[in-house]
């Protein structure tokens, strides 16, 4: 174990013994109105995550375990003297401010919720938390249909692709993949791995397929499903699931609508029932605001029926809905159930984050993300730079992909932003990876302005450009 590891162990041990771990702090940034009181089995350790008791436990954050962050980005390899700052209003240990398109910065209360003792994953305290968290997801996705089903699985967002490709899609099924960047390619690869026949409908970098192009494709062939990357983090391009679903409903109503919302759920509007969506998949580490490790999904009744009518068994064991649907239904009904061990700590953190998210109207949260995004994008324009997303309607609100000045690469910029204590991401699109950088603006970095993360991002970008030799307008 290196010196940093030994120091972290000492800090963690000290913090663990200096406070009670019988509860997990829940700290909505505004008074919460979300009904999330959790009844627990009195014979077991009692955990209460009701919003009404949140303010009484805010003081626990002062004893929060320091969050050691290192090697966050390859950018930091260029500088061993990167400035780290301890943000005001945060109890976390000093660390670079991570403003990439995920993982994002996390709220103190979310991290505190993970600092709980070991517990049984089938014990009633955890079963109640898991069940309430599944119900919270219905509010986040805006679905009240009794036929829909939320899922929380241990895994990355990519696991959601596997669930779709191995359960809802069968070998030989035609799938139309709307391509707006790297993740359209990846979803296609996943579908093909399970025997599906994906057809990609592409667009130039920074754009997206038009409704007419989608309509023409649907008229030319029968597709089992259409997949949409809501925000493609490789390009910062925002798609319009509502618009696509309307086209599908009119032209090919039997076609399922599948949304990859890994970088959109929690910062972009999604109305599951109203828009007629069949699958939305996401992950914990982006706008949902929880450390990586949870694959989160919402399935419609139609999607579940498509799975049930399969002619062959699911192509995966771990991702099989045969195994997971009864587990999720039982947990939501507060009944202990077991297939594979979930992460109690991550689920508790998700419960805390969703309590915060749902403590204000979702429309307000979406507007806050739009405002923060606009502030960054306006600064980018003032610096004489352009975005990959060519039109405002194509621009995501949780991230910004910025073309660098001619002759500069991410390696010229990122070491300087790292010295300013800010971590940005390099390019990802295979056709232009060395020509742009990506800036994230999601979650607590947006909803808690006191942290100053958005201004910090703008200042770091400006400093990095100048240090790399760029002359500002």
Secondary structure by P-SEA (a helix, b strand, c coil): ccaaaaaaaaaaaaaaaaccccbbbbbcccccccccccccccccbbbbccccccccccccccccccccccccccccccccccbbbbcccccccccccccccccccccaaaaaaacccccccccaaaaaaaaaaaaaaaaaaccccccbbbbbbcccaaaaaaaaaaccccccbbbbbbcccaaaaaaaaaaaaabbbbbbbcccccccccaaaaaaaaaaccccbbbbccccccccbbbbaaaaaaaaaaccccbbbbbcccccccccccccccccccbbbbbccccccccccbbbbcccaaaaaaaaacccccccccccccccaaaaaaaaaccccccccccaaaaaaaaaaaaaaacccaaaaaaaaaaaaaaaaaaaaaacccccccccccccccbbbbbccccccccccaaaaaaacbbbbccccccccccbbbbbbccccccccccaaaaaaaaaaaaaaaaaccccc
